[in-house]
Amino acid sequence: MVGLGPGDERLLPPMAREAIESARTIVGYGPYIDMVPPELLQDKTVVSTGMTREVDRCRRAVAAALSGSPTAVVCSGDPGVYAMAGLVLELLETMDPQGLIEPEIIPGIPALTAAAAILGGPLTHDFASVSLSDLLTPWDLIEKRIECAAQGDFVLAIYNPRSKKRDWQLARARDILLKTKSPDTPVGLVRQAWRSGGECKIMTLQGLDPAMADMLSILIIGNSRTRIINNRLVTPRGYFDKYPAPGP
């Protein structure tokens, strides 16, 4: 299971490149296959499937590995963060009960850290992440997690904020957060982080317009201490609460 990072080839980790180079079969969601440098796909068997076909493609990956073909399941970001590492390991439990396959997980750069780097330093204290996709998780549980994150004053990273079919969840999440958080809480929205056409916007929680987000967006909602410094989001760790601040 290989993490490709956010999409910029310069951010493809060396271990990921090595794993793809050594694989004979490459499996992944179509747009993620497109993120793999073309030269790494030459003379390889490529298995590409569409959205909601995760189980199918991971089954095919395990089957390929069992047949003796070194196989790489490619994921955007990090394979262990809202991606395929867990599913592949679950399938190995039933498809490879004798443990013939030796799975390896190659870490990548998850979307929330890629977005945070563009925004500044919003994750330098405790944070949580929540996906607003209710395809696999009941919405009432998602709401509970949002509420708990707000009550704990966590910075909150939001994945899968809005799609064509899911056009109301982000507005609902914003309203839940506004019950606890200040309307002036800084919010960063990054779309297509580290990819061509990428966008970055900073606003307040009250001013968050859900229509600005889509499935290619990551939102980072600040905590009570997050502030904007030179158009960058910063969540202080608390150093100057303990140590004297430097002079001008």
N, C-alpha and C positions, 0 to 999 in steps of 0.2 A: 504494500500500500504506500503510494508515493505522493507527497505533497508538492505541488508545483509552485506554491506561493501565489501572489495576487495576479500574476499574468505577465509582468515584465520579465523577459528572458534573463535580464541581468540579476533578477532576484530568484532565479531557479537555483536552489541549494546544490552544491557540488555532489553530495551524496545522492540526491534525487536524480541528477544527470547520470551518474554512474549506474544507478539501478535501472534506469530506462535503457541505457546503452547495453546493459547485459541481458535484458529481457528479450525473449523471442515473441511474446504475445503482449500487446498493450490493450488494456480494456479501460473504457471510460465513457462518461457522458459526452455527447458530440462536441459542445463548445469547449470542454476541457481537453479533448483530443486536439482541438485546434490550437490550444495554448502550448502544446509540445513542439519544440523546435523541429522543423520538417526533417532535418538530417537524422534525428534520433528515431524516426519512424521508418526509415528506409529498410526494405527487406524484412519487415516485421509483419506478423499477423495482427491486424487492428480490429478490435471489436468495439463498435460505437453504438450506443442506444440513446433514446430520447428521455425526456423528463418522465418521472414516475416508473421508470424501468430499472430501478436500482437493484432489486432482488434478482431480476433476470441477468443483468450483466455481471453481478458478483457471482452468481451460480456458474456462469460461463467461465469466469476467471478461475474459480476453484477447479472446475472440470479441466481446463487447459493445464493448470498446474499439476493435477493428478495424472494427466497424460504424459507428463515429463517435460512440458514446455515452461521454461522460466517466465513468469508472468508478472506484469506490473499493472496494478489498478491505480490509475492516475486520478487525483482529486485536486481541485483548486484549493488554495490556502493550505491547511494542514489536514491530513487524512483522519486525524482523531477529533477534529472540531466540526461538528455537524456534517460529517462526511462518512466514508465507507469503511474505516478501520473496524468499527464495532460490528457492522453487518457481516463483513468477511469472516471475522472471528466466530460469530454466531453460526455461520454456514459451515465453517470447518468442523464445528462440534458434531454436526450430523453427517456431513459429506465425507469427512476424513476422521472417523472415530479412532483409527489406529495411529493418528499423528504422523502420517507420511510426509506431509508438507510442513516445512519450517517457515512460519510467517515472519515477515520483517516489516516494521512500520518506519518509514522514512519521514521525519518531521519536516514540515514546511513553515511558511509564514502565514498565520491565520489572518482572515480579513479584518478582524477587529484591531490587530496591531498594525496592519498595513494602513488602515484608515486613521488610527491614532497618530502615526508618524506624520501624516499629512496635516492633521489638525493641530499638532503641537505636543502637549504632554497631558492629555486628559485621563490617562490610566495609571498615573504614578501613585495612586492609592487604591484602596480596595474597590473592586468592581465586580459586576455580575453581567452575564449575557443571557438574552432571551430571544428565541425565534418566535415570530408572530405567525408562522405557518401552523394552522390547525389541521393539516392533512393527517398527521400521525399523533398529534397531542391534543387532547380536548381543550377547547377554548377556556373553560372555567379554570383549568389548571394553569394555563398561561396567565390568566388574569391574577390568580393567586400569587404566582411568582413575581409578576410586576409589582403588585401591592407590597409584597415582602421586601423586594429590593428598594422600593421607595421608602418604606418605614425604617429600613436599616441604613438609609442615607448612602447607599452604594451609587457609584457611577454605573450607568446602565448602557451596555452595548446592545443594540437591537438588530438582529438579522431578519431577513425576509420580511421587510416592513410592509410591503404592499405589492399586489399583483392585479392583473385585470379582473380576476375572479374574486380576489380578497381586497376589496377597496374600502372597508370600514374599520378594520382592526387597528390600524395605526391611530386613527382619530380616537378610538376607544381607549387605547393605551395612553395616549396623551392626557385624556380626561382623568384616567385613574391616577396618573402621576401628579396632576395638578391638585388633587385632593391633599397631597402631602408636601409636594415640592413648591417652591416659589415660582410664580409665573415668569420671573426674570432669570430662572436657571438657564445657563448657557447650553446650547445644543449644537452639535456639529453633524452635518450630513455630508458623507463622501460617497460619490457615485463613480463606479469604474476605477477603484483605487489602483494607481500605478499602471493604468492601461491607457491606450489612446482615447482621447475624448473625456478624460476624467474630470470630475467637477468636485468642488469643495465649497460648502456654504456654512456660515455660522449665524445662528439666530437665537431667540429665546424660546423657552418651552411654550409660552403663550402664543408666540408668533409662528410656531411650527405648522406649516401647511402640508397635510399628508399627501397632497397631489404632487409634491416635489420628489417623492420617493418612489422607488420601484424595487424589483427583485435584485437589481445590481447595486443597491445602496446599502450602506451601513450607517446607522445613527448612533451617536454617542451622547447620552444625556448626562450632564454633570451632576455632581452632588452639591451640598449646601456651600462648599468652599471653592468650587470650581469657578474660575474667572477668566476673562479675556485679557491677554497681555500681548500688545502689538499684533492684534488680529490672530492670535493663537490661543487655543484652549489650554489652560493649565489647571491641574488639580494639585494644590500644594500637599506635600507629604507631611509638613509640619516642622521642617527644620528650624525655621525662624521663630517657632514657639519655644524652642529649646535653646537655640544658639543665637547670639546677637546678629542682627542683620548688618551687612557691610554698609559703610557710609557711601555717599555719592562719589 
